[in-house]
Amino acid sequence: MTLESQDKIALSNIRIEKARRYLQDASANFNEGRYETSINRSYYAALNAVRSILILEGVNPETHKGVITMLSLRFIKKEILSKELLKNFEFLLSKRTGVDYGDLETIDASEAEDSLKSAELIVESVDTVRKKLIAELSA
């Protein structure tokens, strides 16, 4: 994908805003006792945050696995983001897959809360890096 810097920044801004909206949705669902939906929204908040930095690198993976691979190659291996962040992201994907597709999956408040907190940390960590990347692109 070949995009001009301003287009990358615009897409990144759209994606981080979507991540923030999904975090709000996750929190609202958690507070209403809809734990499965809270986990789903928590994962998609994290996914959109990660996609917001990948696009700044000109990378736009089309699969969840592709996002993990590119996150690892572009930000984890270079120690821009932590291995713990990657583990949390993979954990969220696993939980989301379980609640979306698992017929017998049961989720309690503690699991949903852990997912929400993980997503919040991912979004904030990624946004910090995102802002630095935008400053570099804008220079």
VEXVEX-764133 format. One record per residue: residue in one letter; x, y, z of N, C-alpha, C in turn. Coordinates in nm, 3 decimals. Layout:
// VEXVEX-764133
   rest        nu        nv        nw       cau       cav       caw        cu        cv        cw
      A         X         Y         Z         X         Y         Z         X         Y         Z
...
This chain:
// VEXVEX-764133
   rest        nu        nv        nw       cau       cav       caw        cu        cv        cw
      M     0.084    -0.117     0.000     0.000     0.000     0.000     0.089     0.124     0.000
      T     0.069     0.211    -0.095     0.145     0.334    -0.103     0.052     0.451    -0.072
      L     0.080     0.516     0.038     0.001     0.631     0.080     0.094     0.748     0.111
      E     0.045     0.866     0.089     0.118     0.987     0.130     0.114     0.996     0.283
      S     0.210     1.067     0.340     0.217     1.080     0.486     0.088     1.131     0.546
      Q     0.027     1.232     0.485    -0.096     1.288     0.541    -0.210     1.187     0.538
      D    -0.211     1.097     0.437    -0.314     0.993     0.431    -0.291     0.887     0.539
      K    -0.166     0.853     0.564    -0.134     0.759     0.672    -0.178     0.815     0.807
      I    -0.149     0.942     0.827    -0.186     1.008     0.953    -0.338     1.013     0.968
      A    -0.408     1.046     0.861    -0.554     1.052     0.867    -0.613     0.916     0.901
      L    -0.565     0.810     0.837    -0.614     0.675     0.868    -0.579     0.636     1.011
      S    -0.460     0.671     1.055    -0.419     0.641     1.192    -0.511     0.709     1.291
      N    -0.545     0.835     1.266    -0.636     0.908     1.356    -0.773     0.843     1.360
      I    -0.824     0.801     1.245    -0.954     0.733     1.239    -0.950     0.605     1.321
      R    -0.842     0.530     1.307    -0.832     0.401     1.377    -0.816     0.417     1.528
      I    -0.740     0.517     1.572    -0.724     0.534     1.717    -0.854     0.585     1.778
      E    -0.927     0.666     1.706    -1.057     0.711     1.756    -1.155     0.593     1.766
      K    -1.151     0.506     1.669    -1.235     0.386     1.674    -1.195     0.301     1.795
      A    -1.065     0.289     1.818    -1.017     0.213     1.934    -1.073     0.272     2.064
      R    -1.071     0.403     2.074    -1.124     0.468     2.195    -1.275     0.446     2.211
      R    -1.346     0.455     2.100    -1.492     0.429     2.106    -1.519     0.285     2.151
      Y    -1.441     0.191     2.097    -1.460     0.051     2.135    -1.424     0.027     2.281
      L    -1.328     0.101     2.334    -1.298     0.091     2.477    -1.417     0.140     2.560
      Q    -1.479     0.249     2.516    -1.598     0.299     2.586    -1.709     0.195     2.581
      D    -1.725     0.133     2.464    -1.827     0.027     2.450    -1.796    -0.091     2.542
      A    -1.669    -0.128     2.547    -1.628    -0.240     2.633    -1.659    -0.210     2.779
      S    -1.630    -0.088     2.820    -1.657    -0.047     2.958    -1.806    -0.045     2.988
      A    -1.884     0.010     2.897    -2.030     0.014     2.916    -2.088    -0.127     2.924
      N    -2.043    -0.214     2.834    -2.092    -0.352     2.837    -2.051    -0.423     2.965
      F    -1.928    -0.397     3.010    -1.883    -0.456     3.136    -1.973    -0.411     3.251
      N    -1.998    -0.281     3.257    -2.080    -0.225     3.366    -2.223    -0.277     3.363
      E    -2.269    -0.320     3.246    -2.405    -0.374     3.233    -2.407    -0.527     3.246
      G    -2.292    -0.587     3.276    -2.286    -0.731     3.296    -2.281    -0.813     3.169
      R    -2.258    -0.750     3.057    -2.245    -0.822     2.929    -2.097    -0.849     2.904
      Y    -2.046    -0.949     2.972    -1.903    -0.974     2.976    -1.847    -1.024     2.844
      E    -1.922    -1.109     2.775    -1.874    -1.158     2.645    -1.858    -1.042     2.546
      T    -1.956    -0.955     2.543    -1.950    -0.840     2.452    -1.840    -0.744     2.494
      S    -1.818    -0.730     2.622    -1.710    -0.645     2.672    -1.574    -0.698     2.624
      I    -1.556    -0.829     2.629    -1.430    -0.888     2.582    -1.416    -0.867     2.432
      N    -1.522    -0.885     2.358    -1.519    -0.862     2.213    -1.475    -0.719     2.183
      R    -1.538    -0.622     2.245    -1.505    -0.481     2.220    -1.364    -0.447     2.269
      S    -1.321    -0.510     2.379    -1.185    -0.487     2.429    -1.082    -0.530     2.324
      Y    -1.104    -0.648     2.267    -1.011    -0.695     2.164    -1.011    -0.601     2.044
      Y    -1.128    -0.563     1.997    -1.133    -0.477     1.878    -1.079    -0.337     1.905
      A    -1.085    -0.291     2.028    -1.018    -0.165     2.064    -0.868    -0.181     2.046
      A    -0.814    -0.290     2.099    -0.670    -0.315     2.086    -0.631    -0.333     1.939
      L    -0.711    -0.406     1.865    -0.682    -0.430     1.723    -0.675    -0.298     1.647
      N    -0.773    -0.212     1.666    -0.772    -0.085     1.595    -0.657     0.005     1.638
      A    -0.620    -0.001     1.764    -0.503     0.076     1.809    -0.377     0.028     1.737
      V    -0.358    -0.103     1.733    -0.240    -0.158     1.665    -0.243    -0.122     1.516
      R    -0.357    -0.134     1.455    -0.368    -0.097     1.314    -0.337     0.051     1.291
      S    -0.361     0.134     1.394    -0.333     0.278     1.382    -0.184     0.307     1.372
      I    -0.100     0.221     1.429     0.045     0.244     1.413     0.101     0.169     1.293
      L     0.041     0.056     1.260     0.090    -0.017     1.143     0.072     0.065     1.016
      I    -0.039     0.136     1.003    -0.063     0.215     0.882     0.040     0.327     0.869
      L     0.090     0.376     0.981     0.194     0.480     0.975     0.324     0.426     0.916
      E     0.340     0.294     0.923     0.455     0.227     0.863     0.423     0.183     0.719
      G     0.303     0.215     0.673     0.263     0.175     0.538     0.219     0.030     0.530
      V     0.183    -0.028     0.644     0.145    -0.168     0.651    -0.003    -0.177     0.688
      N    -0.077    -0.260     0.615    -0.220    -0.273     0.637    -0.262    -0.420     0.628
      P    -0.227    -0.502     0.729    -0.260    -0.644     0.723    -0.411    -0.667     0.718
      E    -0.448    -0.773     0.648    -0.590    -0.803     0.630    -0.643    -0.910     0.724
      T    -0.555    -0.971     0.803    -0.597    -1.077     0.895    -0.548    -1.045     1.037
      H    -0.612    -1.109     1.134    -0.569    -1.093     1.273    -0.425    -1.144     1.288
      K    -0.396    -1.257     1.228    -0.261    -1.313     1.234    -0.160    -1.219     1.169
      G    -0.200    -1.157     1.058    -0.113    -1.062     0.991    -0.082    -0.942     1.078
      V    -0.180    -0.896     1.154    -0.158    -0.785     1.247    -0.056    -0.826     1.352
      I    -0.071    -0.945     1.407     0.024    -0.993     1.509     0.164    -1.003     1.450
      T     0.175    -1.059     1.331     0.306    -1.075     1.267     0.372    -0.939     1.244
      M     0.298    -0.845     1.189     0.355    -0.714     1.158     0.383    -0.633     1.285
      L     0.299    -0.646     1.386     0.326    -0.581     1.515     0.458    -0.633     1.570
      S     0.476    -0.763     1.564     0.598    -0.824     1.614     0.721    -0.777     1.536
      L     0.712    -0.781     1.405     0.826    -0.742     1.321     0.859    -0.594     1.331
      R     0.759    -0.510     1.332     0.781    -0.365     1.323     0.802    -0.296     1.458
      F     0.746    -0.354     1.566     0.750    -0.282     1.692     0.802    -0.363     1.811
      I     0.779    -0.493     1.813     0.823    -0.574     1.927     0.971    -0.609     1.912
      K     1.008    -0.664     1.799     1.149    -0.702     1.777     1.242    -0.582     1.784
      K     1.194    -0.465     1.746     1.274    -0.343     1.753     1.269    -0.280     1.892
      E     1.197    -0.344     1.984     1.182    -0.300     2.123     1.120    -0.161     2.136
      I     1.034    -0.129     2.041     0.958    -0.003     2.049     0.838    -0.024     2.141
      L     0.779    -0.142     2.132     0.673    -0.186     2.224     0.719    -0.316     2.289
      S     0.664    -0.345     2.405     0.710    -0.459     2.485     0.654    -0.593     2.439
      K     0.726    -0.698     2.472     0.678    -0.834     2.448     0.551    -0.860     2.528
      E     0.541    -0.798     2.643     0.421    -0.812     2.727     0.298    -0.759     2.654
      L     0.314    -0.650     2.582     0.203    -0.595     2.505     0.157    -0.697     2.401
      L     0.251    -0.759     2.333     0.216    -0.861     2.234     0.144    -0.978     2.300
      K     0.193    -1.022     2.414     0.127    -1.132     2.487    -0.016    -1.095     2.525
      N    -0.034    -0.970     2.571    -0.167    -0.925     2.607    -0.259    -0.919     2.486
      F    -0.204    -0.875     2.373    -0.283    -0.869     2.251    -0.326    -1.010     2.208
      E    -0.233    -1.104     2.212    -0.266    -1.242     2.175    -0.366    -1.303     2.273
      F    -0.353    -1.268     2.401    -0.449    -1.313     2.503    -0.589    -1.261     2.471
      L    -0.597    -1.132     2.436    -0.728    -1.074     2.401    -0.788    -1.142     2.279
      L    -0.706    -1.170     2.179    -0.757    -1.240     2.061    -0.810    -1.378     2.100
      S    -0.738    -1.448     2.184    -0.781    -1.581     2.228    -0.914    -1.574     2.304
      K    -0.925    -1.476     2.394    -1.049    -1.462     2.471    -1.165    -1.424     2.379
      R    -1.139    -1.332     2.287    -1.243    -1.289     2.193    -1.288    -1.405     2.107
      T    -1.196    -1.484     2.059    -1.232    -1.601     1.977    -1.317    -1.698     2.058
      G    -1.278    -1.717     2.182    -1.353    -1.807     2.269    -1.496    -1.762     2.292
      V    -1.514    -1.633     2.322    -1.651    -1.585     2.349    -1.735    -1.575     2.223
      D    -1.670    -1.546     2.110    -1.746    -1.533     1.985    -1.783    -1.667     1.924
      Y    -1.697    -1.765     1.938    -1.718    -1.893     1.868    -1.735    -2.013     1.959
      G    -1.700    -2.000     2.085    -1.710    -2.113     2.177    -1.850    -2.129     2.231
      D    -1.910    -2.241     2.203    -2.047    -2.266     2.248    -2.058    -2.282     2.399
      L    -1.952    -2.330     2.461    -1.957    -2.359     2.604    -1.874    -2.262     2.687
      E    -1.824    -2.158     2.625    -1.739    -2.061     2.693    -1.822    -1.982     2.795
      T    -1.773    -1.977     2.918    -1.837    -1.895     3.021    -1.735    -1.792     3.069
      I    -1.780    -1.672     3.087    -1.693    -1.562     3.126    -1.749    -1.499     3.253
      D    -1.660    -1.471     3.346    -1.705    -1.402     3.467    -1.652    -1.258     3.465
      A    -1.693    -1.182     3.563    -1.658    -1.041     3.570    -1.507    -1.020     3.576
      S    -1.438    -1.105     3.645    -1.293    -1.092     3.659    -1.222    -1.105     3.525
      E    -1.263    -1.202     3.444    -1.202    -1.220     3.312    -1.230    -1.101     3.221
      A    -1.352    -1.052     3.226    -1.388    -0.937     3.144    -1.312    -0.812     3.189
      E    -1.298    -0.797     3.318    -1.224    -0.682     3.370    -1.077    -0.689     3.330
      D    -1.017    -0.807     3.337    -0.877    -0.825     3.294    -0.862    -0.789     3.147
      S    -0.957    -0.831     3.066    -0.952    -0.800     2.923    -0.964    -0.650     2.898
      L    -1.053    -0.587     2.969    -1.071    -0.443     2.954    -0.945    -0.367     2.995
      K    -0.886    -0.406     3.106    -0.763    -0.340     3.151    -0.649    -0.362     3.052
      S    -0.639    -0.483     2.999    -0.535    -0.511     2.898    -0.555    -0.423     2.775
      A    -0.677    -0.412     2.731    -0.706    -0.329     2.613    -0.673    -0.182     2.640
      E    -0.708    -0.134     2.757    -0.676     0.005     2.791    -0.526     0.030     2.787
      L    -0.449    -0.062     2.842    -0.303    -0.048     2.842    -0.247    -0.053     2.700
      I    -0.299    -0.141     2.619    -0.254    -0.152     2.480    -0.283    -0.022     2.406
      V    -0.404     0.027     2.418    -0.442     0.149     2.346    -0.353     0.265     2.389
      E    -0.330     0.281     2.517    -0.249     0.393     2.565    -0.103     0.378     2.523
      S    -0.048     0.258     2.535     0.092     0.235     2.494     0.111     0.260     2.346
      V     0.019     0.208     2.267     0.027     0.225     2.122     0.011     0.372     2.086
      D    -0.080     0.442     2.151    -0.103     0.582     2.117     0.021     0.667     2.147
      T     0.093     0.634     2.251     0.218     0.706     2.281     0.317     0.691     2.166
      V     0.333     0.569     2.117     0.423     0.543     2.004     0.367     0.610     1.878
      R     0.240     0.603     1.859     0.173     0.662     1.743     0.201     0.812     1.733
      K     0.192     0.880     1.843     0.216     1.024     1.844     0.361     1.057     1.804
      K     0.454     0.974     1.848     0.595     0.994     1.808     0.613     0.970     1.658
      L     0.549     0.865     1.607     0.559     0.836     1.464     0.498     0.948     1.380
      I     0.387     1.002     1.426     0.324     1.111     1.354     0.415     1.233     1.351
      A     0.480     1.262     1.464     0.572     1.375     1.469     0.686     1.356     1.370
      E     0.737     1.233     1.358     0.844     1.204     1.263     0.796     1.219     1.118
      L     0.674     1.171     1.090     0.619     1.182     0.955     0.591     1.327     0.917
      S     0.556     1.407     1.016     0.519     1.546     0.991     0.641     1.637     0.979
      A     0.755     1.590     1.024     0.877     1.675     1.024     0.930     1.700     0.884
